[in-house]
Amino acid sequence: MAARSFGFLLLGIVLGVSAVELIHRVRPLAPAPPASVENEPPAFQPASAEQAYRLQDDCVKRGESILDENLIGSALGQDQVSKYNATTNRCYVLLSVHAADLREWEKYDNSSYLKDGQTKELLAWYTIKANQQKSFSGFGCNDYDCVAAKVADCMKGKQCTPE
């Protein structure tokens, strides 16, 4: 009987030590000190003057390509403005479609389309129809003026976050 009691006592000690060891291993360690911000490279580095020139030149070529690929009727004219936006590191192309004959400007829709120069994805658009009705889409805006203002910001090199 004494041997049996001693065995249970020994088993209890072993289980107790194991439990304490397990608790020490599972317990979270003290949080590591934050990494030094000074040693980390910035998330985005603006382009050098030479790189910005090359990026804008590339953006112009992409804008011309978008213009060439956009088919319109003979009564319409179109033009594009492309802008490398250093704030977002993206090329934006503003494609405008309107009456070819400016004397007939109000006979046709006057539309502007903001496209991503790299992917050619349509990001936002706004139109004034011949009947002066306005339509738009982009940036989560609820009105024409909001979309037009945000497209203008993109083209001015300001923050641009189309949805």
C-alpha positions as CSV (number, residue, x, y, z in Angstrom):
1,M,0.0,0.0,0.0
2,A,2.9,2.4,0.8
3,A,4.4,1.7,-2.6
4,R,1.1,2.4,-4.3
5,S,0.8,5.8,-2.4
6,F,4.4,6.6,-3.3
7,G,3.6,5.9,-7.0
8,F,0.6,8.2,-6.9
9,L,2.6,10.9,-5.2
10,L,5.4,10.5,-7.8
11,L,2.8,10.6,-10.6
12,G,1.3,13.8,-9.1
13,I,4.7,15.5,-8.9
14,V,5.5,14.5,-12.5
15,L,2.1,15.8,-13.8
16,G,2.5,19.0,-11.8
17,V,5.9,19.7,-13.1
18,S,4.8,18.9,-16.7
19,A,1.8,21.2,-16.3
20,V,4.0,24.1,-15.0
21,E,6.4,23.5,-17.9
22,L,3.5,23.5,-20.4
23,I,2.1,26.7,-19.0
24,H,5.5,28.4,-19.4
25,R,5.8,27.3,-23.0
26,V,2.2,28.4,-23.9
27,R,2.3,31.7,-22.1
28,P,2.8,34.5,-24.6
29,L,6.2,36.1,-24.6
30,A,6.6,39.7,-23.9
31,P,5.9,41.7,-27.1
32,A,8.9,42.4,-29.2
33,P,10.0,46.0,-29.4
34,P,8.8,47.7,-32.6
35,A,11.1,47.6,-35.5
36,S,13.1,50.8,-36.0
37,V,11.3,53.0,-38.4
38,E,14.6,54.7,-39.3
39,N,16.1,51.5,-40.8
40,E,13.0,50.6,-42.9
41,P,12.8,52.0,-46.5
42,P,9.7,54.1,-47.1
43,A,6.7,52.3,-48.6
44,F,6.8,54.6,-51.7
45,Q,9.7,56.7,-53.0
46,P,8.9,59.4,-55.4
47,A,10.5,59.1,-58.9
48,S,13.6,61.1,-59.6
49,A,13.3,63.9,-62.2
50,E,14.6,61.6,-64.9
51,Q,12.3,58.8,-64.0
52,A,9.3,61.1,-63.8
53,Y,10.1,62.4,-67.3
54,R,10.3,58.8,-68.7
55,L,7.1,57.8,-66.8
56,Q,5.2,60.9,-68.2
57,D,6.6,60.1,-71.7
58,D,5.3,56.5,-71.4
59,C,2.0,57.8,-70.1
60,V,1.6,60.0,-73.2
61,K,2.2,57.0,-75.4
62,R,-0.4,55.0,-73.5
63,G,-2.9,57.9,-73.8
64,E,-2.3,58.0,-77.6
65,S,-2.9,54.3,-77.8
66,I,-6.2,54.6,-75.9
67,L,-7.3,57.4,-78.2
68,D,-6.4,55.3,-81.3
69,E,-8.4,52.3,-80.1
70,N,-11.5,54.4,-79.3
71,L,-13.9,54.2,-82.2
72,I,-16.4,57.1,-82.7
73,G,-18.8,58.2,-85.3
74,S,-17.9,60.8,-88.0
75,A,-19.9,63.6,-86.3
76,L,-17.8,63.2,-83.2
77,G,-14.4,64.3,-82.2
78,Q,-12.2,63.1,-79.4
79,D,-9.0,64.1,-77.6
80,Q,-7.1,62.9,-74.7
81,V,-4.9,64.2,-72.0
82,S,-2.5,61.8,-70.2
83,K,-0.9,62.5,-66.8
84,Y,1.6,60.5,-64.8
85,N,0.5,61.1,-61.2
86,A,3.5,60.9,-58.9
87,T,1.2,60.8,-55.8
88,T,-0.3,57.5,-56.9
89,N,2.5,56.3,-59.2
90,R,-0.1,55.7,-61.9
91,C,-0.8,56.9,-65.5
92,Y,-4.2,58.4,-65.9
93,V,-5.8,59.2,-69.3
94,L,-8.7,61.6,-69.7
95,L,-10.5,60.8,-72.9
96,S,-13.1,63.4,-74.1
97,V,-15.7,62.7,-76.8
98,H,-17.7,65.6,-78.2
99,A,-19.2,67.1,-81.4
100,A,-16.6,67.3,-84.1
101,D,-18.1,70.6,-85.3
102,L,-18.1,73.0,-82.3
103,R,-21.1,74.8,-83.7
104,E,-23.0,71.6,-83.0
105,W,-21.6,71.1,-79.5
106,E,-25.1,70.9,-77.9
107,K,-26.5,68.5,-80.5
108,Y,-24.3,65.6,-79.2
109,D,-23.3,64.1,-75.8
110,N,-20.2,65.6,-74.3
111,S,-18.4,62.8,-72.4
112,S,-15.2,62.4,-70.4
113,Y,-13.7,59.1,-69.4
114,L,-10.9,58.6,-66.9
115,K,-8.9,55.5,-67.7
116,D,-6.0,53.8,-66.1
117,G,-3.1,54.2,-68.6
118,Q,-1.5,50.9,-67.7
119,T,-4.5,48.6,-67.7
120,K,-6.9,50.7,-69.9
121,E,-9.6,50.1,-67.2
122,L,-12.4,52.6,-67.1
123,L,-12.2,54.3,-63.7
124,A,-14.8,57.0,-63.9
125,W,-16.9,58.9,-66.4
126,Y,-19.3,61.8,-66.7
127,T,-21.5,63.0,-69.5
128,I,-23.7,65.9,-70.4
129,K,-26.3,64.7,-72.9
130,A,-27.7,66.6,-75.8
131,N,-30.8,67.4,-73.6
132,Q,-28.5,68.7,-70.8
133,Q,-29.2,65.7,-68.6
134,K,-26.1,64.7,-66.7
135,S,-24.9,61.1,-65.9
136,F,-21.8,59.9,-64.1
137,S,-20.1,57.0,-62.4
138,G,-17.0,56.7,-60.2
139,F,-15.3,57.5,-56.9
140,G,-18.5,56.5,-55.0
141,C,-19.9,60.0,-55.8
142,N,-23.6,60.9,-55.7
143,D,-23.5,63.7,-58.2
144,Y,-21.9,64.8,-61.5
145,D,-19.8,67.7,-59.9
146,C,-18.2,65.3,-57.4
147,V,-17.0,62.9,-60.2
148,A,-15.8,65.8,-62.4
149,A,-13.9,67.4,-59.4
150,K,-12.2,64.1,-58.5
151,V,-11.2,63.3,-62.1
152,A,-9.7,66.8,-62.2
153,D,-7.8,66.1,-59.0
154,C,-6.3,62.9,-60.6
155,M,-5.3,64.9,-63.7
156,K,-3.7,67.6,-61.5
157,G,-1.5,65.0,-59.7
158,K,-3.4,65.1,-56.5
159,Q,-4.7,62.0,-54.5
160,C,-6.8,59.8,-56.8
161,T,-8.8,56.8,-55.5
162,P,-11.4,55.7,-58.0
163,E,-13.7,52.9,-56.8
